[in-house]
């Protein structure tokens, strides 16, 4: 009785099994991508549906194997968040009645691709670092929102009459500054304030009713915002994430350090006790 779970545990933890699961996840990703081409679906629709069913069956068998490997306590499978994620995707895909909801079914197939994170430790480090850095990132984003608000209000007061298209009101100015954070089109916005809307036309020329050229003010305003918003804050976000990744790697390395001293001896004794229990069970079976 105890040999089968041990064999299953070795199977599900083996590198070849995990590589096979990774290959199936990549196949699922390929199938989801092929479904976005209507000509392929018209020609090979039944074949793709059959492959999708095969992928789902393999995923279901994988979940059952991982639970059976933990026998006699298969519910320990749900102690891992990644296992809960896998089970939820497979269970949702097996729900009856999804045939009439094609979009939902396809989205569930798309979620299978995310299982690739579970099979690649480096991806787990990156995701864990992102989750760990959320509190720090939240404070940085709050500070950035304050910066956007201050610059947006100043932009409405300074450039609103000259450029109502970009700085006509608060929400328009916020949208303009948010797009400038991506370094998209900020030079054109600067030129409108630098030369005035009369010389450098707005996207809607009818809005240019009070042209005002402000070379010095517009240069200081735009250059300071670009430097603070892109170079300082974005680099600060990158630094927080990189620091969290280093912490994740260190914590994983600490957990992977082999036990020594009394802990190692205790594990060895427990392993021998399990072997003795298995031998005793087999002898009792032979006597019966």
C-alpha positions in Angstrom: 0.0 0.0 0.0 2.8 2.5 0.9 4.9 1.7 -2.2 2.5 3.1 -4.7 2.3 6.7 -3.2 6.1 6.7 -2.9 6.5 5.7 -6.5 3.9 8.3 -7.5 5.7 10.9 -5.5 9.0 10.2 -7.3 7.1 10.3 -10.6 5.4 13.7 -10.1 8.6 15.2 -8.7 10.8 13.9 -11.5 12.3 16.3 -14.0 11.0 14.3 -17.0 7.4 14.5 -15.7 7.7 18.2 -15.2 9.2 18.7 -18.6 6.2 16.7 -20.1 3.7 18.9 -18.2 5.6 22.0 -19.5 5.3 20.7 -23.1 1.6 20.1 -22.7 1.2 23.7 -21.3 3.0 25.0 -24.4 0.8 22.9 -26.6 -2.3 24.4 -24.9 -0.9 27.9 -25.5 -0.4 27.0 -29.2 -3.9 25.7 -29.5 -5.4 28.9 -27.9 -3.4 31.0 -30.4 -4.6 28.9 -33.4 -8.2 29.5 -32.3 -7.8 33.2 -33.1 -7.6 32.4 -36.8 -11.1 31.8 -38.2 -9.9 30.1 -41.4 -8.0 27.5 -39.4 -11.0 27.0 -37.1 -13.2 26.4 -40.1 -10.8 23.9 -41.6 -9.4 22.2 -38.6 -12.0 23.0 -35.9 -12.8 19.4 -34.9 -9.1 18.5 -34.7 -8.3 21.4 -32.5 -11.2 20.7 -30.3 -10.0 17.1 -29.9 -6.5 18.3 -29.0 -8.0 20.6 -26.4 -10.0 17.8 -24.9 -6.8 15.7 -24.8 -4.9 18.5 -23.1 -7.7 18.9 -20.5 -7.6 15.1 -19.8 -3.9 15.2 -19.3 -4.2 18.1 -16.9 -6.9 16.2 -14.9 -4.8 13.1 -14.7 -1.9 15.2 -13.5 -4.0 16.6 -10.7 -5.1 13.1 -9.7 -1.6 11.8 -9.7 -0.3 14.7 -7.6 -3.1 14.1 -5.1 -2.5 10.3 -5.1 1.2 10.9 -4.4 0.2 12.4 -1.0 -1.8 9.4 0.1 -3.1 8.8 2.8 -3.5 12.6 3.1 -4.3 13.7 -0.4 -5.9 17.0 0.8 -2.4 18.3 1.5 -2.4 19.0 -2.2 -4.4 22.1 -1.5 -1.8 23.5 1.0 0.1 24.9 -2.0 -1.3 28.0 -3.7 -0.1 26.8 -7.1 -1.9 23.5 -6.6 -5.1 25.4 -5.8 -4.6 27.5 -8.9 -4.1 24.4 -11.1 -7.1 22.6 -9.6 -9.3 25.6 -10.1 -8.4 25.9 -13.8 -9.0 22.2 -14.5 -12.2 22.1 -12.4 -13.6 25.2 -14.2 -12.8 23.7 -17.6 -14.7 20.5 -16.7 -17.8 22.3 -15.7 -20.8 21.3 -17.8 -22.7 23.8 -19.8 -19.8 25.8 -21.0 -20.5 24.9 -24.6 -22.9 27.7 -24.9 -20.4 30.2 -23.5 -17.6 29.9 -26.0 -15.9 33.1 -24.8 -15.7 31.8 -21.2 -14.4 28.4 -22.4 -11.7 30.0 -24.5 -10.7 32.3 -21.6 -10.4 29.2 -19.3 -8.2 27.6 -22.0 -6.1 30.8 -22.0 -5.6 30.5 -18.2 -4.0 27.2 -18.7 -1.0 29.0 -20.2 -0.4 30.7 -16.8 0.4 27.2 -15.4 3.7 27.6 -17.1 4.7 29.8 -14.1 4.4 26.8 -11.9 6.8 24.6 -13.9 9.6 27.3 -14.3 11.2 28.4 -11.0 12.6 31.6 -12.4 9.1 32.7 -13.4 8.0 32.0 -9.8 10.8 34.2 -8.5 9.8 37.1 -10.8 6.1 36.7 -9.8 6.9 36.4 -6.1 9.1 39.5 -6.3 6.3 41.5 -7.9 3.9 40.4 -5.2 6.4 41.1 -2.4 7.1 44.6 -3.8 3.4 45.6 -4.0 3.4 47.5 -0.7 6.5 49.5 -1.6 5.2 50.1 -5.2 1.9 51.3 -3.7 3.7 54.2 -1.9 5.7 55.1 -5.0 2.6 55.2 -7.1 0.9 57.3 -4.4 3.8 59.8 -4.6 3.6 59.7 -8.4 -0.1 60.5 -8.3 0.6 63.5 -6.1 3.2 64.6 -8.7 0.7 64.2 -11.5 -1.9 66.1 -9.6 0.4 69.0 -8.8 1.7 69.3 -12.4 -1.8 68.9 -13.9 -3.2 71.7 -11.8 -0.2 73.9 -12.6 -0.5 73.0 -16.3 -4.2 74.1 -16.4 -3.3 77.4 -14.8 -0.2 78.0 -17.0 -1.2 76.5 -20.4 -5.0 76.2 -20.3 -5.7 79.4 -22.3 -3.1 78.6 -24.9 -3.7 74.8 -25.2 -7.2 73.8 -24.1 -6.8 70.6 -26.1 -4.1 69.2 -23.7 -4.6 71.4 -20.6 -8.2 72.6 -20.8 -9.2 71.1 -17.4 -7.9 68.8 -14.7 -8.8 65.4 -16.1 -7.5 66.4 -19.6 -4.3 67.6 -18.1 -3.9 64.3 -16.1 -4.4 62.3 -19.2 -1.9 64.4 -21.1 0.7 64.0 -18.4 0.1 60.3 -18.1 0.8 59.9 -21.8 3.9 62.0 -21.4 5.1 59.4 -18.8 5.4 57.0 -21.7 7.6 59.6 -23.5 5.0 59.6 -26.3 4.4 63.0 -28.0 5.8 65.1 -25.2 7.9 67.1 -27.6 4.8 68.2 -29.6 3.1 69.3 -26.4 6.2 71.3 -25.4 6.3 73.0 -28.8 2.7 74.2 -28.5 3.5 75.9 -25.2 6.9 77.1 -26.4 5.8 78.7 -29.7 2.1 79.3 -28.9 -0.8 77.5 -30.5 -0.9 80.1 -33.3 2.6 79.1 -34.7 2.4 75.4 -33.7 -1.2 74.4 -34.4 -3.3 72.3 -32.1 -4.9 69.0 -33.2 -8.1 71.0 -33.3 -7.1 74.5 -34.6 -10.5 76.0 -33.6 -9.5 75.7 -29.9 -6.7 78.2 -30.4 -8.4 81.4 -29.2 -5.8 82.8 -26.8 -2.3 82.0 -28.2 0.4 82.6 -25.6 4.1 81.7 -26.1 6.0 80.8 -22.9 9.4 79.4 -23.9 11.1 79.5 -20.5 8.1 78.4 -18.4 7.1 75.6 -20.7 10.7 74.3 -20.9 11.1 74.2 -17.1 7.7 72.6 -16.7 8.1 69.9 -19.3 11.7 69.0 -18.7 11.3 68.8 -14.9 8.2 66.6 -15.2 9.9 64.2 -17.7 13.0 63.9 -15.5 11.0 63.4 -12.3 8.3 61.2 -13.8 10.3 58.9 -16.1 13.9 58.9 -14.9 13.4 59.1 -11.1 10.1 57.4 -10.4 10.3 54.6 -13.0 13.8 53.8 -12.0 12.7 53.7 -8.4 10.1 51.2 -9.3 12.7 49.1 -11.1 15.0 49.3 -8.1 12.2 48.1 -5.8 11.4 45.1 -8.0 15.1 44.1 -8.4 15.6 44.3 -4.6 12.5 42.1 -4.1 13.9 39.6 -6.6 17.2 39.4 -4.7 15.3 38.7 -1.5 13.2 36.0 -3.2 16.4 34.3 -4.5 18.0 34.4 -1.0 14.9 33.0 0.7 14.6 30.1 -1.9 18.3 29.3 -1.4 17.9 29.2 2.3 14.9 26.8 2.0 17.0 24.6 -0.4 19.9 24.2 2.1 20.1 20.5 3.1 19.4 19.9 6.8 22.4 19.2 9.0 23.0 17.9 12.6 20.0 16.7 14.5 17.5 17.7 11.7 19.3 15.4 9.3 19.4 12.5 11.8 15.7 13.0 12.6 14.8 12.7 8.9 16.9 9.6 8.5 15.2 8.0 11.5 11.8 8.9 10.1 12.7 7.4 6.7 13.8 4.1 8.4 10.6 4.0 10.4 8.6 4.3 7.2 10.6 1.5 5.7 10.0 -0.7 8.8 6.2 0.0 8.7 6.1 -0.9 5.0 8.0 -4.2 5.7 5.6 -5.0 8.6 2.6 -4.3 6.5 3.9 -6.7 3.7 4.6 -9.4 6.3 1.1 -9.1 7.8 -0.4 -9.4 4.3 1.6 -12.6 3.6 0.4 -14.1 6.9 -3.2 -13.5 6.0 
